[in-house]
Amino acid sequence: MAYESSVPYRAGTEGYTSFRIPAVVRARSGALLAFAEGRVSSAADWGDIDLVLKRSRDGGRTWGPLQVVSRNGAGTAGNPAPVVLAGGRVLLLQVHSAADATEARIRRGRVPPADGRRVWLQHSDDEGASWSDPREITDQAKLPPWRWYATGPGHALRLRRAPRAGRLLVPANHSTPPTRPGDDGTEARYNGSHALLSDDDGATWRIGYTDGDTDLGVAPNETCAAELPDGSVYLNTRTEAAAAWRRADAVSTDGGEHLLAPFRPQAGLAGPVCQGSTLHLDGSGTLLFAGPAHPAARALMTVRASRDGGLTWRTAHTVGGLPAAYSDLVRLDRDSVGLLYETGDFSAYSTITFRRIPVEEPT
């Protein structure tokens, strides 16, 4: 079967050395909004980085011109986490930091709070054509002791089922100061996952569950989420632990306020240390997960499916054997989903590619 693909972002074009960290949502009209980090002078995770956007009005087959949504001077604006409200407004959560604020320096406590990871929010009322100025929400979203911080990356959730219909849930992660002699804060044990929650369409925010004090074989990091038919929220996280598995998962039955139990290993989604993405297909009962499936390398992008809320998984669609890394999933219509993912012939970071995938994939 031939699959439709397009390339909204290609490294070394449009004024950027590299594009990374994809996130995609479908606007109320059906238009697709594909966000990324535009890295100006290098492919590094820090430095001069803008949040950029391309829009598609034909289901991801073609893309409009690049728009710069957010700049942080010569510093970093990154980790896009978009969500579409019931009325059509698009919210975009993001994180800003100084150009020289590397993750290692931040986790070691060597970056002043004003230059470290701070949380900002923008909105668009015309499906991404124009954007408000960023508004800082760090005091609502980040505890003072936390050092590293990242929203998403990938789409956030607007819950649809009572009694929490309308709640916004943004998966996020953080690190805490070291507590053991000899540690400097970069150790995996200081990773933590949490959720940002809003019950007033993003006017105010609060921290929901936090989970960092878990088994050392887990060490939750970048997290994605999906709402299940019973109203519970399935959460899946990248882990930095040295175990055979690289994913862990958890469930919240109160809209992200708490977890039923701490994150536990999910060996059914074995792969490399890498971000992943989830999407529940309403009407079919299927939960999807996208991420590299090679056991040790960022390669072999694969969509896996679960019919039991994430307890067990099977391969639904193998995208290909090329290098591949971060991704985001979006429902396009009744018959198809879209996958926005990093890939390339010899590097996972050569392009951000979009692929349309039929829902009725073979089992």
N, C-alpha and C positions, 0 to 999 in steps of 0.2 A: 504494500500500500504506500502511495506517495503522500507525504505530509507537507502541508503548507508551512513555509518558514520565511522569516524576514529578519533583517539585521538593523534594528534601530540605532545601535551604537557600535562604532568601530574604533579601536584604539588608534591614536595618532591622527585623528580627524577633528574638524570643527573647533580647533583651538585647545584640545585636550590631549595629553599624553596617554591617558588611560581612562576608561569608564569601568566602574565597578559598582557592586551592591544594588542589584535590581529590586524594584518593588512595583507592583502593578495593581490597579483597581479598575473596575468598570463603572463609569458614571451612569446617572439615571437615564440618559438618552441612549446608552449603549456604547458611547465612546470609551476607548481605552486610554488610560493615563499611565505611561511607563516612566518611572523615576529612576535615577541613577546618581552616583557620585561622579562628577566630572573632575578628574585629577589633573591639575594644570601642568605641573613641571615634572612629575614622576608618578610611578605606579604605587608609591608608598601609601600606607594607611594614615599618614599625617602630612601636614603641609598645606599648600594652597588648594583647597578642594571646595567645589561648588555643588549645590544640589540642582540637577537639571531634569528636564521633562521633555518627552515627546508624546504627541497624541495621535491616535488612530481612529478614524471614523468608519473603517471597513473591516473591523474584527482583527486587526493586527496584520493585515496584508501589506499596507503601506503606512508611512508615518509622516507627520508634519515636521516643520522645522524645530530645531532645538531651542528650548526656552531655559533661561537661567531663573530658577525659582528663588534661590537663597544663596547669598554670599556672606562670608564672615571676614571681610577684608582680605588679608593674605593668609588667614587661618582656615580652619576646617569647618564646613557645614556638611554633615553627613548623617548616615543611618536613617534613611527615609522610612517612615511608618505611616502610610496614608490610610484613610478610612472615609467612606461616603455615608453621610447622614441621610435620614429618611426624606428630608426636604431637598436633597440634592447637593448641599454644601459638601465640599471636599476638605477634610482636615489633613494636615501634614505635620506629624511630629518629627522632630529631628534633634540632633545633638551638635553643639558648637564647642570648639576648643582652639587653643592657640596653635600656630603653625609648628612649633617645636615641642608640643605636648605629645610625646610618643606614649603608647600604652605602657611600656615598661617604666618610664619615668613617673607616670601618673600612679601606677600600682605601687611604686616604691615611695610615694608621698613626696616627690621632688618637684611637683608642679603646684603653684599657688592656686587656691580654689577659683579665683577669677579667671585663670587661664586653663583650668581643667575642663572636664566634661560637664556642660550645662545644657539644659533641656529647653527647647523652643517649640513654638507652635505657629503655623500659618493656616489660612483658609482661602478657598476660592469659591465664589458663588456663580461662576460661569464655566464650570467644568474644566478649570485649569487654564483658561485664556489669560486671566490676570489673578494676582495674589495679593493678599494683605501683607503688611510688614510683619516680620516675625515678632512674636510676643513671648517673653521668657516665663517659664513655669517651673524653674528649678526648685524653688522653695516648696512647691507642692509635690514634686515628682522624685526628689532625691534626698535621702537622709544625709545629714552633715558628715557622718564618719565615712560614707561610701567614697571610694576613690575612682576607679574606672566606672564608666556608665555608658550604656548603649540602648537605644530604642530599637525594637525589632532585631535586624532589618526585615522588611517585608510588610505586607498589608496587616493592618490591625482589624479588630472585630467590632461590629455593631450587633449586639445580641438581639435576637428576634422573638424569643419565646418568653412568655410570662413565667414568673412575675418580674423578670428583669429586662423585659423588652425595651430596647433603646439604649441600654447601657453600652458605653464604649470601653473596650478592653484592649490595652496595648501591651503585648509581651515586651519585657525589657530585661537587662542584666546589669550586674554591678560587681565590684570587688570591695572587700573589707580590709582594714589594716591587719598586719600579721600579729599573731598572738603567741607564736612559738619561738623560743630562742633560736637565733640563726636564720630565721625566715626574713625575707625582705618584701613580701606582699605579692610577688609574681608567681608564687606557687599556686597550683590549680585548686588547692583546698580553700582558697579565699574567694573563689568564684561564687556568685549567687544569682538566682533568677527571681524576678518579681513581676507583678502586673501593675500598670497604671489604669485607674478606673475613673470614669466620669458618668454621672447620671443627669447632666444638664447640657448635653451636646457639646461638651468641651469647654464650657465657661469656667468650670473648676475641676480640679483633679485631686486624687488621693492615691496612696499606695495600697494595693490589695495584698494578696499573699506575698510572702517572701520565703525563699527556700535556699539557704546556703549551707546550713548545718546538716549536711547529708553524709552518707557513706563516702569515703574518699574515692571509691571507684566510680562516682558519678560526677561531681563537680559541675553543676549546671552552668551554662553559658548562654549563647544566643538561642532564643526560644521562639517558637511559632505556636499558633493556637487555632482551634476550630470549634464551633458550636455544634453539638450533637443533637439529634432529634428530641431527646428527652430534656433538653435545656442545659445539660452539663457541658463543661468546656474541657476539651482534650488539649493538653499541652505537651509539646515535644521539644526537647532541648539538645543542643550540641554539648558534648562533654569533652573535657580536656584530660580525662583520666587515662591511664596507661592500660586499660582493660581491652579485651578483644572487641567489645562493642564500642560504638562511638555515639550512640543515641541513648536517651533516657526519656521517660514520659511520666505524666501525672494527670490527675483529673480533679476538677473543681465542680462541686454541685451547688455552689452559691454565687455563681457569676464572677468568679475570680477573687473573692474575698479570702478564701482559704483553700488549701489542697486537702483532699481526703487522706493522702499519705505523701511523704516526700517522693521526689523523683526516684524512679527505679530503673535499672537497665532494661532496654528494649533491644534484645539481640536479633529480633526479626528485621531490624533496619540497620544491620551492620554496614559500616562504610568508614571513610576517613574522617578525621576531625574537620568538620565543615558545617556551615549553616545549612538549614533545610527549610522546606515550606510545606504547609498543610492546607487542605481545602475539603470541606464536606459538601457532597453533592446532594442537595435537598431533592427529595422525591425518589432517590435510588437507595438511600441508606448507606452509600459508599463514602468512606473517608480516604482521601488521597494524601500521599507524602511524596515529595520530590527531593532528590538529592543524589550525589554521586554514590554508586554502589560498589566501586572497587574497594577492597578491604583496607588498602593502605594509601592510595593516591587519589587526588581530586580528579576523577575521570569516571566514565561510564554513567552519565546522567540517566536516571531511571525513575519512573513514576510507579510507586507501589500502592496497593489498595487494601483496605480492611473493611470487612462486613460486620465486625463485632466491636466497633468503637475503639479500635487501636490495640486490641489484645493480640491478634495475629495478623500477619501481612503476607501478600503475594505480589509478585511482579505483574503489573498491568501494562506497562509500556516501557521498552528500552529505547531511549532516544538515540544512543550511539556510543561507540567506544572511545570517542575523543576525550581529551582533557575537558573537565567541566567542574564548576564550583558552585557559587551561590545561585539561588533561584527564587522565583515566586510564582504561585498558581492563581488563576482567576477563572471564574465561570464565564463563558462567552455567551452561551445560549443553551437550549435544552439538550442539544446534541454534542456540544464540544466544550473543552476547557482550553485555556491558554497557558503556556509555560514560558516565562521570561527568565533566561538563564545565561550564565557566563560560560563561554566555550571558545574553542579555537583549534586549529589543526595541530599546533605544537605547544600551545599555552592555553590554560583555561581563561586567560584574561585578555585575549585578542579581540573578542566581540561580546556584546550582550545581544543574544539572539532570541527571537520569539517564535514559538511553534504552536500551531493549532493541533489538538489531539482529540479524536472522536471519543465520546464517553463510552461507546460500546466497544471498548478494546477487548481483545481476546483474553481469556483467563489463562 
